[in-house]
Amino acid sequence: MVKQLHDIPFSVLDLAPIREGGTAADSFHNTLDLARHAEEWGYHRYWLAEHHNMPGIASSATSLVIGHVAGGTKRIRVGSGGIMLSNHAPLVIAEQFGTLESLYPGRIDLGLGRAPGSDQAAARALRRGLGSDGSEFPEQLSELRAYFDANGAGGRPLGVRAVPGEGLNIPIWLLGSSGFSAQLAGQLGLPFAFASHFAPDYLLPALHLYRSSFKPSAVLDKPHVMIGLGITAADTVEEARRLATSQQQQFLNIIRGRTGKLQPPVDSLDGIWTPQEKAMLLSKQQYSIAGDPSLIKERLLEILEETAADEWIIASQIYDHSARLHSYKLVSELLQEQ
């Protein structure tokens, strides 16, 4: 059967943006407000991402913010998109997410990434004696999964237990922007989420690698893919494209090796970016959509045909909170059309 847009669960990826002129406290207020609206509008999951040493992102203490959102909502699944496991001892993550699952049973997801989610200086400050190149990720993942195993399966240090955590069924997702996590997720039979909103060139190869390497497990009997998309929706294409310049300025700062708060939209980036920067930025936005509902629906149908996605997760870096709410509402309405 051919998938339709209304067949696919859709979720929110919140980077907890700190706006120019705003504070982290404002960001947390807006995050909870968006989560409550997302729950009302039919979004399936609400994920928060771990980043460090970034003045424009407030979700560095990711588990705490997940608890903030889960405590202020009723039904929507809440989780990480993701926890950067190389920054942490697996036991600590098992205990944190065991605590969250005990407080909010049946609603917590644990998405895991291999990258540090920070610059090199912050990575060194976080990791201290831990490895630094991501090669330890499979071993850390094995140890983490063992802490949740009620039968005390191998992989964790002898005599060490996660309390709370042990025996709890917390769905684990692997997140990636390249082939490493795709292949590992396939081999372990875990669901896989790809960050196509900032690594578009690797999307299709990673999906092929995941699906071709997939081995059924106690978790999944067939591959399950979530696609990350950047979407800015408004009543008109022109307004959506103007709102999307906040996210484009954020990408531009990354290209230039800078960080900063989320900037207000501008009418045009001409004079702000160079021709080379423009070409580089636009090449990274193959799976970022700015438009009215009609344009967004058309592009989503193309991506669905291209990827056969099982779920969407949508990131919308919009400066004005009311405009961000409106964007997510428009997207929810078009994805639920019969």
Backbone torsions as a table, in degrees:
resi	resn	phi	psi	omega
1	MET	NA	134.5	179.7
2	VAL	-74.9	129.9	180.0
3	LYS	-70.8	142.8	171.9
4	GLN	-112.4	162.0	-178.2
5	LEU	-58.1	-37.7	-176.8
6	HIS	-73.9	-6.1	177.2
7	ASP	-84.0	-11.1	-167.2
8	ILE	-108.9	124.3	174.2
9	PRO	-59.9	144.8	-179.2
10	PHE	-130.4	143.6	-170.7
11	SER	-138.0	172.8	-179.0
12	VAL	-110.8	131.1	166.4
13	LEU	-107.9	112.0	-175.7
14	ASP	-105.7	118.7	175.0
15	LEU	-88.2	9.7	178.2
16	ALA	45.8	59.8	-174.5
17	PRO	-67.2	138.7	169.7
18	ILE	-98.5	117.2	-175.7
19	ARG	-80.1	153.9	169.8
20	GLU	-57.3	126.2	-176.2
21	GLY	89.0	-2.9	-179.0
22	GLY	-114.1	-179.3	-177.8
23	THR	-128.7	169.4	174.8
24	ALA	-60.9	-37.0	178.2
25	ALA	-60.5	-41.2	175.8
26	ASP	-61.1	-42.0	-179.5
27	SER	-60.1	-44.9	-178.8
28	PHE	-66.0	-38.1	176.0
29	HIS	-60.8	-45.4	-179.1
30	ASN	-68.1	-36.1	178.0
31	THR	-59.9	-48.9	-178.8
32	LEU	-66.2	-38.4	177.8
33	ASP	-62.5	-44.3	178.0
34	LEU	-64.0	-40.8	-179.7
35	ALA	-62.2	-41.4	178.9
36	ARG	-65.2	-40.1	176.5
37	HIS	-67.7	-41.3	179.8
38	ALA	-60.2	-40.3	176.6
39	GLU	-60.9	-44.9	179.5
40	GLU	-63.8	-35.4	-174.8
41	TRP	-88.1	2.5	173.4
42	GLY	96.1	11.3	176.2
43	TYR	-68.2	144.2	-171.6
44	HIS	-86.9	-43.5	-177.3
45	ARG	-131.1	157.3	174.1
46	TYR	-133.6	105.9	-175.2
47	TRP	-109.8	146.9	177.4
48	LEU	-122.2	146.8	-172.7
49	ALA	-109.6	142.8	177.7
50	GLU	-86.3	118.7	171.2
51	HIS	-136.4	153.4	-178.4
52	HIS	-133.5	152.5	175.8
53	ASN	59.5	34.5	179.9
54	MET	-124.1	111.2	-175.5
55	PRO	-62.2	-18.1	-177.0
56	GLY	-100.2	5.9	-178.2
57	ILE	-131.6	126.1	-170.9
58	ALA	-98.9	-2.9	-169.3
59	SER	-95.4	35.8	-179.7
60	SER	-63.8	-40.5	175.9
61	ALA	-90.0	71.3	-165.2
62	THR	-59.8	-43.7	-178.3
63	SER	-61.3	-36.7	178.7
64	LEU	-66.0	-41.4	-179.5
65	VAL	-69.4	-36.0	174.7
66	ILE	-59.1	-43.9	177.6
67	GLY	-62.9	-38.7	176.8
68	HIS	-58.8	-45.3	-178.3
69	VAL	-72.1	-45.6	-178.5
70	ALA	-62.9	-37.2	-180.0
71	GLY	-70.3	-22.1	-178.5
72	GLY	-101.5	4.4	177.3
73	THR	-126.6	178.0	-173.2
74	LYS	-121.4	-38.0	-170.4
75	ARG	-125.1	-36.1	-172.5
76	ILE	-59.9	140.2	175.5
77	ARG	-71.7	141.8	-177.7
78	VAL	-128.7	137.9	-177.8
79	GLY	-167.3	-164.4	-174.3
80	SER	-109.0	136.7	177.6
81	GLY	-133.7	55.4	7.4
82	GLY	-144.5	-176.9	166.1
83	ILE	-80.6	129.3	179.2
84	MET	-88.5	96.7	-165.9
85	LEU	-62.3	-28.8	-179.2
86	SER	-65.4	-16.0	178.2
87	ASN	-83.5	-7.1	-166.2
88	HIS	-135.6	155.0	165.9
89	ALA	-74.1	130.0	-179.1
90	PRO	-53.9	-35.2	179.2
91	LEU	-60.0	-41.1	-179.4
92	VAL	-63.2	-43.7	179.2
93	ILE	-66.2	-39.7	177.0
94	ALA	-60.5	-42.3	179.7
95	GLU	-68.8	-41.8	-179.8
96	GLN	-63.2	-47.5	-177.8
97	PHE	-78.3	-25.4	169.7
98	GLY	-64.4	-38.4	176.1
99	THR	-65.1	-46.5	179.6
100	LEU	-60.5	-44.9	-179.2
101	GLU	-66.3	-33.3	177.9
102	SER	-69.6	-34.9	179.2
103	LEU	-77.4	-36.1	-174.5
104	TYR	-130.5	68.8	-170.5
105	PRO	-60.6	137.5	176.5
106	GLY	76.4	11.9	-175.0
107	ARG	-126.7	1.0	-171.4
108	ILE	-107.1	132.2	173.9
109	ASP	-113.0	146.8	176.7
110	LEU	-121.8	95.4	174.5
111	GLY	-91.1	133.8	-172.9
112	LEU	-122.0	135.7	175.8
113	GLY	-119.1	161.1	-177.3
114	ARG	-97.5	-26.4	-177.5
115	ALA	-74.1	163.6	-178.3
116	PRO	-76.7	-21.8	-176.9
117	GLY	67.8	30.5	-176.5
118	SER	-164.5	177.1	173.2
119	ASP	-83.2	176.0	-174.2
120	GLN	-65.2	-37.3	-179.8
121	ALA	-64.2	-45.0	179.1
122	ALA	-67.2	-37.3	178.4
123	ALA	-60.8	-42.3	177.3
124	ARG	-64.2	-40.4	-179.8
125	ALA	-65.7	-34.4	-178.5
126	LEU	-78.7	-43.8	-168.9
127	ARG	-83.5	-32.2	-176.9
128	ARG	48.8	-106.0	-176.1
129	GLY	-84.1	-1.2	-178.8
130	LEU	-77.4	165.1	176.9
131	GLY	-64.0	166.3	-172.1
132	SER	-129.1	-1.4	-175.1
133	ASP	-113.6	4.8	179.3
134	GLY	83.4	-6.0	-177.4
135	SER	-68.2	-20.0	-179.7
136	GLU	-82.8	-3.0	-173.2
137	PHE	-57.5	-48.0	-179.9
138	PRO	-58.8	-39.3	179.1
139	GLU	-67.3	-41.9	177.9
140	GLN	-64.1	-40.2	179.0
141	LEU	-62.9	-42.6	178.7
142	SER	-61.3	-42.5	178.9
143	GLU	-65.1	-43.4	179.4
144	LEU	-60.3	-47.4	-179.6
145	ARG	-62.8	-33.8	179.7
146	ALA	-66.0	-32.8	178.6
147	TYR	-64.6	-29.7	179.7
148	PHE	-83.1	-13.4	-175.4
149	ASP	-75.8	119.4	-177.8
150	ALA	-67.3	-21.9	-177.7
151	ASN	-90.3	4.1	178.1
152	GLY	67.0	41.4	-179.0
153	ALA	-60.3	156.7	-178.4
154	GLY	-61.6	163.1	178.5
155	GLY	119.1	-16.7	179.2
156	ARG	-114.7	157.2	-179.7
157	PRO	-60.0	142.3	-178.6
158	LEU	-58.0	127.8	176.1
159	GLY	84.7	2.4	-178.5
160	VAL	-106.2	128.9	-178.7
161	ARG	-129.6	148.4	176.3
162	ALA	-93.1	114.8	179.6
163	VAL	-131.2	112.0	-3.2
164	PRO	-77.4	164.0	180.0
165	GLY	144.5	-50.6	-176.5
166	GLU	-59.9	129.7	177.6
167	GLY	85.6	-1.5	-178.9
168	LEU	-91.2	142.8	-179.2
169	ASN	-95.9	91.4	-179.9
170	ILE	-110.6	112.8	-178.5
171	PRO	-58.6	130.1	177.8
172	ILE	-107.9	128.0	174.8
173	TRP	-113.6	144.8	168.2
174	LEU	-99.9	134.9	179.9
175	LEU	-110.9	148.9	179.9
176	GLY	-161.3	165.4	172.4
177	SER	-133.0	18.7	177.3
178	SER	-154.2	-166.9	-174.1
179	GLY	-85.2	-16.6	-173.2
180	PHE	-60.1	-56.9	-178.4
181	SER	-69.5	-29.1	177.8
182	ALA	-61.2	-48.1	-179.1
183	GLN	-68.0	-41.3	179.5
184	LEU	-63.0	-42.9	177.8
185	ALA	-61.1	-40.8	178.3
186	GLY	-64.0	-45.7	-178.3
187	GLN	-64.5	-32.3	-179.0
188	LEU	-91.2	-6.7	-179.1
189	GLY	68.9	39.2	-179.8
190	LEU	-108.2	156.3	173.6
191	PRO	-68.2	152.5	-173.3
192	PHE	-130.1	134.6	176.6
193	ALA	-120.3	131.4	-177.5
194	PHE	-113.7	135.3	-176.8
195	ALA	-87.8	67.6	-177.0
196	SER	-71.4	-14.0	179.0
197	HIS	-72.0	-12.7	172.1
198	PHE	-135.4	0.2	175.9
199	ALA	-136.4	58.2	-171.5
200	PRO	-63.7	-32.3	-174.5
201	ASP	-65.2	-24.6	-175.9
202	TYR	-96.8	-2.3	-173.6
203	LEU	-58.3	-60.2	-174.0
204	LEU	-64.9	-42.9	174.6
205	PRO	-59.4	-39.6	-179.6
206	ALA	-66.9	-40.3	178.2
207	LEU	-64.1	-41.8	178.1
208	HIS	-62.2	-44.5	-179.7
209	LEU	-62.8	-43.0	178.9
210	TYR	-61.7	-50.3	-176.0
211	ARG	-68.7	-37.0	-178.5
212	SER	-74.7	-24.7	179.9
213	SER	-97.1	0.2	-172.2
214	PHE	-66.3	134.2	174.0
215	LYS	-123.2	125.1	179.6
216	PRO	-55.2	146.1	-177.7
217	SER	-138.4	-179.0	174.5
218	ALA	-66.7	-17.1	-179.1
219	VAL	-87.6	-46.6	-175.5
220	LEU	-137.8	143.7	173.9
221	ASP	-99.2	-8.9	176.3
222	LYS	-152.4	161.9	-177.2
223	PRO	-59.8	149.2	178.2
224	HIS	-141.0	118.4	-171.9
225	VAL	-118.6	132.8	170.1
226	MET	-111.6	132.1	-178.4
227	ILE	-106.3	125.7	175.5
228	GLY	-85.4	128.8	-178.1
229	LEU	-128.9	144.7	169.0
230	GLY	-96.0	120.0	-178.1
231	ILE	-130.1	128.7	171.7
232	THR	-121.6	112.1	-177.8
233	ALA	-112.5	143.0	175.4
234	ALA	-151.0	175.8	-177.3
235	ASP	-68.8	-25.3	177.5
236	THR	-129.6	154.2	177.8
237	VAL	-61.3	-41.3	-177.7
238	GLU	-61.1	-44.7	-179.7
239	GLU	-67.5	-39.7	178.7
240	ALA	-61.5	-43.1	-179.4
241	ARG	-67.3	-32.7	175.5
242	ARG	-67.8	-46.0	178.8
243	LEU	-60.9	-35.0	-177.1
244	ALA	-69.3	-13.0	179.1
245	THR	-67.9	-20.1	174.4
246	SER	-65.1	-47.0	177.6
247	GLN	-65.3	-38.3	179.4
248	GLN	-65.2	-38.2	176.2
249	GLN	-64.2	-34.2	177.4
250	GLN	-64.8	-45.3	175.8
251	PHE	-61.4	-39.9	-179.2
252	LEU	-61.4	-40.2	176.9
253	ASN	-62.8	-39.0	178.5
254	ILE	-63.2	-44.3	177.4
255	ILE	-57.4	-38.3	-178.1
256	ARG	-85.5	1.6	178.2
257	GLY	75.0	27.1	-179.5
258	ARG	-119.5	162.2	171.6
259	THR	-128.2	160.6	179.4
260	GLY	-179.9	177.9	179.6
261	LYS	-75.8	160.4	179.5
262	LEU	-66.6	125.6	-173.0
263	GLN	-90.4	154.1	174.0
264	PRO	-61.7	154.3	177.8
265	PRO	-68.6	158.7	176.9
266	VAL	-127.5	158.6	-179.7
267	ASP	-68.6	-30.5	-179.4
268	SER	-156.7	146.4	175.2
269	LEU	-92.1	0.3	175.9
270	ASP	-60.2	131.4	-175.9
271	GLY	90.7	-14.0	177.5
272	ILE	-99.9	-41.8	178.3
273	TRP	-106.6	154.0	173.9
274	THR	-85.3	163.1	176.1
275	PRO	-56.1	-37.1	179.5
276	GLN	-67.9	-42.6	178.1
277	GLU	-65.1	-39.7	178.3
278	LYS	-59.7	-47.3	-179.6
279	ALA	-62.7	-42.0	180.0
280	MET	-64.7	-44.2	-177.8
281	LEU	-66.1	-46.4	-178.2
282	LEU	-64.9	-30.6	178.2
283	SER	-67.4	-23.1	179.0
284	LYS	-87.4	-1.5	-173.3
285	GLN	-114.5	29.5	178.3
286	GLN	-61.8	-29.6	-179.2
287	TYR	-115.6	28.1	170.1
288	SER	-113.9	129.7	-172.5
289	ILE	-122.0	129.3	173.6
290	ALA	-126.2	120.7	-178.5
291	GLY	177.0	-174.0	173.6
292	ASP	-83.7	171.8	-176.3
293	PRO	-55.8	-36.8	-179.4
294	SER	-63.3	-46.7	179.6
295	LEU	-64.4	-42.6	-178.5
296	ILE	-64.7	-42.4	179.0
297	LYS	-60.9	-44.5	-179.9
298	GLU	-59.6	-45.2	-179.3
299	ARG	-69.6	-37.7	178.1
300	LEU	-63.2	-38.5	177.7
301	LEU	-64.0	-37.4	176.3
302	GLU	-64.3	-44.1	-179.0
303	ILE	-67.5	-37.1	178.1
304	LEU	-62.5	-43.7	178.5
305	GLU	-64.7	-36.0	-177.2
306	GLU	-73.6	-36.1	-170.0
307	THR	-112.0	-20.0	-172.8
308	ALA	52.9	43.2	-177.5
309	ALA	-59.8	147.0	174.8
310	ASP	-95.1	-26.6	176.6
311	GLU	-147.7	157.5	170.0
312	TRP	-112.1	148.1	165.5
313	ILE	-133.6	129.6	-164.1
314	ILE	-115.9	125.8	174.8
315	ALA	-106.6	130.1	-179.7
316	SER	-132.8	100.1	-179.9
317	GLN	-91.2	85.6	-176.1
318	ILE	-116.6	131.5	-172.0
319	TYR	-65.0	-49.6	-176.9
320	ASP	-82.3	125.0	-175.0
321	HIS	-62.8	-41.5	179.7
322	SER	-64.7	-36.3	176.8
323	ALA	-68.5	-34.9	177.3
324	ARG	-66.4	-43.3	175.7
325	LEU	-59.4	-45.3	-178.5
326	HIS	-62.6	-38.0	178.1
327	SER	-61.3	-49.2	179.9
328	TYR	-64.8	-34.0	178.2
329	LYS	-66.9	-44.6	178.1
330	LEU	-60.0	-43.0	179.9
331	VAL	-64.0	-42.3	179.9
332	SER	-62.1	-38.1	-178.7
333	GLU	-67.6	-41.9	-177.5
334	LEU	-73.8	-30.2	179.5
335	LEU	-76.7	-14.2	178.5
336	GLN	-103.3	1.6	177.7
337	GLU	-64.3	137.4	176.4
338	GLN	-86.7	NA	NA
